[in-house]
């Protein structure tokens, strides 16, 4: 009897198969990592490996970009030349020692598990047995590297977070994220949600589903994403290649949607669904930032995301950023962590990581909450 595999499994397998032979740069311009694989609970998962990263390396591949380069760039973004110069001068005495600590910890050479090189990885709720077996396999394969897993949130994966801690992994604060359950009627009572839903229904801007998008649309879709995430925000965000968009259109690795206005594409949304764990997120969103704000393109895209989560009966992982916007639309703030295992490394690496972790746990939660206005 012929049984077809779920589309999610096929899409993930094709992503991994290609990345193993061609490296992370096949999917992201700014991810120079190698990709290998490990089996977790009967399914192959990617392991991203960096030996060294440069100043353009995306934070999805480089822990140094995550914790050191990206925050510095956020401070500099939009600053006047005088303020930027002051920030650079003031940050040197802080970043210098942190950089040395980071080098000693070997964190930038970590083997990053189940990393699909997107802003938010969604995982199955792996058990303590799964994590135990996986950790043992990883230690024999990568004895010189720390082990790492991004995007760990106890509210999203309670069993996985507990399993990691029980197996001797550490959780280091990473970012503030926003979670929402669109099945709750209270979400739809928010004024902003009602206004956005009306805006989405307005025929001035047409919503195109995955089936309506063609390969010839890729260049425009890629440019819409880059306008928002690379040009407006940071070159350390994932810079998806045309091949990645092609993969999405062919396999629904991300389910693609677009906005069309006056005959041209003006917005794009890529949705990642993890049906097994009941969550949905968007690692890819963009719009024509040169168009009038009154068109409400970002509001329409986020309304489409919320509606899709409700229709699929899934919870919505709003990811990070745009904190006030997301809180006004039912997003509840939660701390997200990066999990690290390094007990097998040298005393220097272990102690350097411990000091770095202590600094993060002491200062990061308050800084993240303040930055997000909580």
C-alpha positions in Angstrom: 0.0 0.0 0.0 1.4 3.4 -1.0 1.6 5.9 1.8 2.7 9.4 1.2 4.9 11.3 3.7 3.5 14.5 5.3 4.5 17.6 3.3 6.4 19.0 6.3 8.7 15.9 6.4 9.3 16.0 2.7 10.2 19.7 2.7 12.5 19.4 5.7 14.2 16.4 4.2 14.9 18.2 0.9 16.2 21.3 2.8 18.6 19.1 4.7 19.7 16.9 1.8 20.6 20.0 -0.2 22.3 21.8 2.7 24.4 18.8 3.5 25.9 18.8 0.0 26.0 22.5 -0.6 26.3 24.2 2.8 24.2 26.8 4.5 25.0 29.4 1.8 22.8 27.6 -0.6 19.8 28.7 1.5 21.2 31.9 3.0 23.8 34.3 1.5 25.1 35.1 4.9 25.5 31.6 6.5 28.9 30.1 5.7 28.3 27.1 7.9 28.5 23.4 7.0 25.4 21.3 7.6 25.5 17.8 8.8 22.7 15.6 10.2 21.7 13.7 13.3 18.7 11.5 14.0 16.5 12.6 16.9 13.5 10.4 17.7 13.6 8.7 14.4 13.9 11.8 12.2 17.0 13.4 10.6 17.7 16.9 11.9 20.3 19.4 10.7 23.5 20.3 12.7 25.1 23.6 11.6 28.8 24.0 12.1 31.0 27.1 11.9 34.7 27.2 12.2 34.9 31.0 12.1 32.5 33.8 11.3 32.9 37.2 9.9 31.1 40.4 10.6 28.4 39.6 8.1 27.5 36.2 9.4 23.8 35.9 10.2 22.8 35.4 13.8 21.0 32.2 12.9 24.4 30.5 12.2 26.7 32.5 14.5 26.3 32.8 18.3 28.8 35.7 18.2 26.5 37.5 15.8 23.5 36.6 18.1 25.0 37.9 21.4 27.6 40.5 20.4 27.3 41.8 16.8 23.5 42.1 16.6 22.9 44.0 19.8 25.7 46.5 18.9 24.1 47.0 15.5 20.7 47.6 17.0 22.2 50.4 19.2 23.8 52.0 16.1 20.8 51.7 13.9 19.2 55.1 13.4 21.8 56.9 15.6 23.2 60.2 14.5 26.9 60.2 13.4 27.9 61.8 16.8 25.8 59.3 18.8 27.1 56.4 16.7 30.7 57.5 17.5 29.9 57.7 21.2 28.4 54.2 21.2 31.4 52.8 19.4 33.8 54.4 22.0 31.7 53.3 25.0 31.1 49.8 23.7 34.8 49.0 23.1 35.7 48.5 26.8 32.7 46.2 27.2 32.8 44.3 23.9 36.6 43.7 24.0 36.5 41.5 27.2 33.2 39.9 26.1 34.7 39.0 22.7 37.8 37.5 24.5 35.4 35.5 26.8 33.4 34.4 23.8 36.5 33.1 22.0 37.7 31.2 25.1 34.2 29.6 25.4 34.3 28.3 21.8 30.6 29.1 21.5 31.0 30.3 17.9 32.2 26.8 17.0 29.2 25.1 18.5 27.4 22.3 16.9 23.9 23.8 16.6 21.2 21.1 16.6 18.0 21.1 14.6 18.9 24.5 13.2 17.1 25.3 9.9 18.8 28.7 9.7 15.6 30.6 10.3 14.8 33.1 13.0 12.5 30.7 14.9 12.9 27.0 14.8 9.9 25.0 16.0 10.6 21.6 17.6 8.8 18.4 18.7 8.6 18.1 22.5 11.5 15.6 22.7 11.7 13.5 25.8 14.6 13.2 28.3 15.4 9.8 26.6 15.5 11.4 23.2 17.8 14.2 24.5 20.0 11.7 26.4 20.6 9.6 23.3 21.1 12.6 21.1 23.6 14.2 23.5 25.6 11.0 23.6 25.7 10.7 19.8 26.7 14.4 19.5 29.5 14.1 22.1 31.1 11.2 20.1 30.7 13.0 16.8 31.8 16.5 17.9 34.1 16.0 21.0 35.8 19.4 20.5 32.7 21.6 20.1 30.1 22.9 22.5 26.5 21.6 21.7 23.8 24.2 21.2 20.1 24.4 20.5 18.4 27.7 19.7 14.8 28.9 20.4 14.1 27.1 23.6 11.0 28.4 25.4 9.4 26.5 28.2 5.9 27.8 27.2 6.3 26.4 23.7 8.2 23.1 24.5 7.8 22.4 28.2 9.0 18.8 28.0 12.0 19.7 25.8 13.1 22.5 28.1 12.8 20.2 31.1 14.6 17.3 29.3 17.6 19.6 28.4 18.0 20.7 31.9 17.7 17.2 33.3 20.5 16.1 30.9 22.9 18.7 32.0 22.3 21.4 29.4 22.2 25.1 30.5 19.7 27.7 29.3 21.0 31.1 28.5 18.6 34.1 28.0 18.4 35.0 24.3 15.4 37.3 23.4 11.9 38.3 24.3 9.3 36.6 22.2 5.5 36.9 22.0 3.1 34.0 22.0 -0.6 34.0 21.2 -3.5 31.5 21.2 -6.0 32.6 18.5 -8.5 30.0 19.7 -9.1 32.2 22.7 -12.0 34.6 22.0 -10.3 37.3 24.1 -7.7 37.7 21.3 -10.3 38.8 18.8 -11.7 41.4 21.2 -8.6 43.6 20.9 -9.4 46.8 19.0 -6.3 46.5 16.9 -7.2 42.9 15.9 -10.7 44.0 14.8 -9.3 47.0 12.8 -6.6 44.8 11.2 -9.2 42.2 10.2 -11.3 44.8 8.5 -8.3 46.1 6.7 -7.4 42.6 5.5 -10.9 42.2 4.1 -10.7 45.5 2.2 -10.4 44.7 -1.5 -8.0 47.5 -2.3 -5.1 45.1 -1.5 -5.6 41.5 -2.7 -4.4 38.5 -0.8 -2.7 35.7 -2.9 -2.4 32.2 -1.5 0.5 29.8 -2.1 -1.1 28.3 -5.2 -1.3 31.7 -6.9 2.5 32.4 -6.7 4.8 31.4 -9.6 8.5 30.9 -10.0 8.7 34.2 -11.9 7.6 36.0 -8.7 10.7 35.0 -6.8 12.8 38.0 -7.5 10.1 40.4 -6.3 9.3 38.3 -3.2 13.0 38.2 -2.3 13.3 42.0 -2.7 10.2 42.6 -0.5 11.7 40.5 2.3 15.1 42.2 1.9 13.6 45.7 2.0 12.3 45.1 5.5 14.7 42.7 7.1 18.0 43.4 5.5 17.8 47.1 4.3 15.7 48.5 7.0 16.8 46.4 10.0 20.1 44.4 9.8 22.3 42.6 7.4 22.7 40.0 10.2 19.2 38.8 9.6 18.9 35.7 7.4 19.4 36.8 3.8 17.4 34.1 1.9 18.6 33.1 -1.5 16.5 32.7 -4.6 17.0 28.9 -4.2 15.3 29.1 -0.7 12.2 30.9 -2.2 12.1 28.2 -4.9 12.2 25.5 -2.3 9.3 27.2 -0.5 7.2 27.5 -3.6 7.9 23.9 -4.6 7.5 22.1 -1.3 5.8 24.6 1.1 8.9 24.5 3.4 7.3 27.8 4.2 3.7 28.3 3.0 3.9 31.5 1.0 1.3 34.3 0.8 1.5 37.6 -0.9 -0.3 41.0 -1.2 -1.0 42.5 -4.6 -1.9 46.2 -5.1 -2.5 47.9 -8.4 -1.3 44.8 -10.3 2.0 44.3 -8.5 3.2 42.3 -5.5 3.8 44.5 -2.5 4.0 42.1 0.5 5.1 38.6 1.3 4.5 36.2 4.2 6.1 32.8 4.7 4.5 30.6 7.3 6.2 27.7 9.1 3.9 25.1 10.6 4.7 22.4 13.2 1.4 20.5 13.3 2.7 17.9 15.7 3.5 20.4 18.4 0.6 22.7 17.6 2.5 25.9 16.7 2.9 28.2 13.7 5.3 31.1 13.1 6.6 33.3 10.3 10.4 33.4 9.6 9.8 35.4 6.5 7.8 38.6 6.1 8.4 41.7 4.0 6.7 44.5 2.2 7.4 47.5 -0.1 8.6 50.0 2.5 8.5 52.9 0.0 4.6 52.8 -0.2 2.4 55.0 1.9 2.0 53.8 5.5 -1.8 54.3 5.1 -1.9 51.1 3.0 -1.2 49.2 6.3 0.8 46.4 4.6 2.5 45.1 7.7 -0.9 45.2 9.6 -2.5 43.2 6.8 0.3 40.6 6.8 0.1 40.2 10.5 -3.7 39.9 10.4 -3.3 37.2 7.8 -0.8 35.4 10.0 -3.2 35.5 13.0 -6.2 34.4 10.8 -4.2 31.5 9.4 -3.2 30.3 12.9 -6.9 30.4 13.9 -8.1 28.6 10.8 -5.4 25.9 11.3 -6.3 25.6 15.0 -2.7 26.3 16.0 -1.0 28.6 18.5 0.9 31.5 17.1 4.6 32.1 17.8 4.9 35.8 17.0 8.7 35.6 17.4 10.5 38.8 18.6 10.5 42.5 17.7 7.6 45.0 17.2 6.8 44.4 20.8 4.0 47.0 21.3 2.4 46.0 18.0 2.3 42.3 19.1 1.1 42.9 22.7 -1.8 45.0 21.3 -2.8 41.9 19.2 -2.8 39.3 21.9 0.9 38.5 22.1 2.1 37.5 25.6 5.8 38.2 26.4 8.0 35.2 27.3 11.8 34.8 27.6 13.4 32.5 25.0 16.7 30.7 25.7 19.6 29.1 23.9 20.5 25.7 25.3 24.2 24.8 25.7 26.1 21.7 26.7 29.8 21.9 27.2 30.8 19.6 30.1 33.1 17.6 27.8 35.3 20.7 26.9 38.4 22.1 28.6 38.3 23.9 32.0 39.0 27.2 30.2 36.0 26.8 27.8 33.7 25.7 30.6 34.7 28.5 33.0 34.5 31.1 30.2 31.0 29.9 29.3 29.9 29.9 33.0 31.0 33.6 33.3 29.3 34.6 30.1 26.2 32.8 31.3 26.3 34.5 34.6 26.5 37.9 32.9 23.6 37.1 30.6 21.4 35.8 33.5 22.2 38.8 35.6 21.6 41.5 33.0 19.8 40.2 29.9 16.3 39.6 31.3 16.0 43.2 32.6 17.6 44.7 29.5 15.2 42.7 27.2 12.2 43.6 29.2 13.1 47.3 29.3 13.9 47.3 25.5 10.4 45.8 24.9 8.7 48.2 27.2 7.6 45.5 29.7 
